[in-house]
Amino acid sequence: MENKREDEGKAMLDLMPVFAKELLAGGLAGGFAKTVVAPLERVKILFQTRRAEFQSSGLSGSVIRIAKTEGFLGFYRGNGASVARIVPYAALHYMSYEEYRRWIMLTFPDVFKGPTLDLVAGSLSGGTAVLFTYPLDLIRTKLAYQVVSPTKLNASGMVYNEQVYRGIRDCLAKTYKEGGIRGLYRGVAPTLVGIFPYAGLKFYVYEEMKRHVPEEYNKSIMAKLTCGSVAGLLGQTFTYPLEVVRRQMQVQKLVASDNAELNGTLRSMILIAQKQGWKQLFSGLSINYIKVVPSVAIGFTVYDTMKSWLRVPSRDEAAVEVITNKRISQPSSQ
């Protein structure tokens, strides 16, 4: 009886399109990984955008401050928007990576092979995912930027929020009202400039390292975690200043400042370096290292595990199937 149910379950999985399985696996991987590292993400955003208030406290001081003034849930402020963004983002990111990879192999069989294929497919998939989900990243940053100030107490001694936005829908509506579609995509330029090399390097390093893992350890979770950690670490190091520029552009309207407006990726990077010091371009990087190792490692590991559970064919098998189907569909020349 159990064997029959298992066979029926496998048959149902086999009926699902491959892209749907990849979407599901990618979404679950992204949501799970993002939730695990949400507290570090919150502190990192405050480091990037509230320089005077939080950098002087350091990592431990910032953690203590949030715990005292906002409680445990304070570490997850904005995480709802983050997960709402990361699930479709990761689903599109992983799925489009596989689709781009198959398309490139089919269209340019003699040009793109090996690691270069992963680099190009990863870069294109990162840009695709960003364009579809960027407004949710903007909302997540604005919500995470809001803090509870320990000096703001009402008559009963209860702290209250420095609250500009009451939640995801309120933030989305107000942002759209203030700037329209352009307002929802504020800071997207440095994001795109950063995501192409980051996403490309991430997939390139991960897949290249996996190729060098001994065959007997190929399915080992520890091997996948290690490959994912190194991939995330290298990718973030090269593109981190662009993330700082993006975050500051996203919250600029919330900051009362006489400083010149951040407009344009390169100009904004120069302005931040001039006004706040070049070290600000790497503010929160140490936290990001702590965060990115489990985040990317968990993401890749959950994705590969889910693909195996969903019976997704290997990349090479899928590519062969696509090429075979194309040849069958093409009329033979007489």
N, C-alpha and C positions, 0 to 999 in steps of 0.2 A: 504493500500500500504506500509506504513512504517512498519507495523507489519510483512508483508511478507518479506521485505528486512532484517529486524532484524532476522527473522527465518532462512533466507538463510545464513546470516552471522554466526549465531550460528552453522548451519549445516557444513559450511566450517571449522570453528574452530574445530569442533568435528572430522573432518577427519584428522587433523594434529596429528602425533604421539606425545605422551606425552613428550618424550625426546626432541623433537624439540621445543615444547612450553617452556620447562624448559630452554633450551639453549637461546631462544629469551628473556625470562623474565630475566634471569641472566645477559646476555650481556647488556641489556638496563639499568638494575639496577646498574651494575658496572660502565658503561660509564657516567651515570648521576651523580652518587655520586663522582666519581673521578674528574670530571670537577668542581663541586661545591667547592672542597677543594684544587684545584690545586695551588693557591697562597701559602697556608700554607705548602704544600708539597715541593714547590721550596725552601722556606726559611729553612725548616727542613733539606733538603739534603745539603744545603750550611753550616748549622750548623755542620752537621755530618762530612763533608769532608774538609771544609775550616775553620779550628778551629781558627787560629789567626786573620783572616780577619773579620769574622762575629760574633763570640761569644762575642768579646769585645764590639760590637755595641749593643748587645741585640736584642730582637725581634723588637721593634719599630724602632731602629736605622737601622737594616737590611732592614726593609720594606721601610724606607725613602731612603736608599741608592739605592735600586733596582729601586724605582720609579723615582729618579733623573737621574740615569745613563742609565736605559733601558726602562723607561716608563711603562705604564700599561701592555703592552704585555710581559714585562720582567717577570712578575709573572707567565706567562704561558709558559715560555721557557721549552721545553721538554715535554709539555703536549700532543702534538700530538702523540709522542711515547708512552706516558703513557696511553692515551685512546686506541691507537692501540693495546697495550698490555692488558689493563684491560678488554676490551670487550670480547675477546676470553677467557681470564683468568677467569673472573667472570662467563661467560657462562658455561665453563667447570667445574668450582668450584661448582656452584649451581646444575647443571645437574648431575655431577658425585656423588655429595652428595646424591641426591635422588636415583640414580641408585645403589650406594653402600648400601644405607639404605634398599632398597627393596631386594637386593641380600643377604645381611646379614640376614634379616628376613626370607628369603626363605631357606637359607642354614643352618642357626643355629637358628631355631625357639625357642629352649629352653635355649639358652645361652645368647644372646644379646637382652635385652629388656630395655625399658625406656631410661633414660639419657645416659647410657653406649652406647647404639646404636648410638645416636647422636654424642658422643665423638669419637667413632671409625670411623664412616662414614665421619664425618667432617675432621678428620686427613687425611684419605686416599684421600679424594677429594682435599684437599689442596696440597698434594704432587703431585697428578696427574696434576693439573692445573699448578703448578710451572714448572714441567718438560717440558710441551708443550710450555710454553710462556716465559721462563726465558730470552732468548736473548733480547727480547723487553724491559724487565726491566733493563737490563744492558745498552742498548742504551739510555733509558730514563734518567738514572742516569748520564751518560757521557754528554748528552746534557744539563741537568740541572746544571751540574758542571761548565760549561762555563759561564763566566760573562764578563760584559763590565767594564773595569777599568776606573775610572774617570781621571786617570793621562795619559791615552793614547789618545792623540788628534792629529789629522792630521793638515795640514797647514790651513785648512778652519775652524778649531775649532770644527769639528764634531767628536764625539766619534766613535771608531770602536771596533769591537769585538776581544776578546782574543779567536779567532776562530780556533779550531782544526778540528771540524766537521761542515759541511755545512747543515746537515739535517739527517733525519733518514736513508736514503739509503746510504749516504756517510759514516756515522758512522758505519753502519752495514758492509759495504764493507771493510773499513779500519781495523775494529776490526777482521774480518775474515782473512784478509791478514796478520795481525800481529800474530795471534795465532791460526787460524783455528777453528775447532769446540770447542776445549778446551778453546780458547779465548772467545768465545761467552757464555760459561758457567762458566766464572770466578766468584767465590763467590757463586756458587750454593749450596755448602755444608752447610754453615751456614743458607742459605735460607731454605733448606729442614729440617735442625735440628730445625729451628724456626717455620716453617709453620705447622709441625705436631701438636705440642701442641697449637699453636695459633688458627689454623683453628678448631681443635677439641674443644677447650675451647669456641670459639666463638659460634659455633652451639650448644654446650651443654648448655651454659648459656642462650642463646636466647630461645631455645626450652623449657628449664626447667622453665624459668620465664613466658613464655607464658602459660604453664600449670597451673600456679597459678593466672593468670588473671581471674577475674570473667567473667562468660560466656557472660554477657551483654556488656562487653567491649572488647570481643575477636577480633572484626573487627575494633576497634578504631585505627586510625592512630597514635594518641598520645601514646597508649599502646605499639604499635609496635616500635615507635621511642624510647621509654623509655627502652624497653627490648634490642633493638639493641645497644643503647648507653652503657649500663652496660656491655653487652657482649664484645663489642670492647674495652672498657676501661680495663677490667680485662685481656683479651687476650694479649693486647699490653704490659701491665706492666710486665708480666712474660717473654716475649720474646724479649724485645726491644734491649738489648745488642747485640743480634745476628744480628739485622738489622744494627746496627752501623758497626759491623765487615764486613758485606756484602757490605755496601756502600763504605767503605774504600778500600776493595779489588777490587771493580769494577773500581775505579778511580785511582788506584795505579800507573798505567802506565802513567797517565797524570801529576803526581806530581814529580817534581825534588827533590829527597830526597836521603840522604845517609843512611837512616834507613833500618834495616833489612826487607827483603821482607815478606809481609803477606802471609803465606802459611799454610793452615790448620786452622780449626775453633778455636780449643782450643788454639793453639800456637798464632794465631793472636789476640785473645782476651787478652791473657797474655801480648803480646808485646804492644798493645794499652794502657793497664792499666799501664805498666811500663814506657813507653815513654811519654804518654800524660796525664796520671793520670786516676784513675778509674772513675772519674766523666765523662770523655769523653764517656764512654760506655753508658751513659744516656743523652748525649748531644742531645738537640732537643726534649727530652721527653715531656716537657711542651707544646711545639708546637704540638707534636703528640697527646697529650690529647685533645687539642682544635680541632685538625683535625679529630681524629678518632671517636669522638662522633657523629658529623654529617655524616661522611663518612659511618660508619657501620650502623648507624641508618637509613640513607636514603637508603642504599643498601638493607637492609632487608625489609624495608617498600615498596620500589618500586617493589622488587621481589615478595613479597606476594600479592601486589595489581595487578601486571601484571598476576600472576598465576590465580587470581580470574577472571580477565577480559578475559583471554584466556581459561577459563573453564577447568583448570587443576584439575583433581580429587584430593581429600584430600589424604594425605600420607597413611592413613589407608585403604581407598578405593582402592588405587592403589596397595597396598600390597596384599589385598584380591584378586584382579583381577589377579595378577601375579600367586598367589598360585593356584587359581581356574583353570587358563589356563594350568598350569603345570600338574595338576591332570587330566584334560581332555585329554591332549596330551599323557599321559602315558597309555600304554595298560594295561588293567586290568588283573590281574593274574587269570588263570583258576584253 
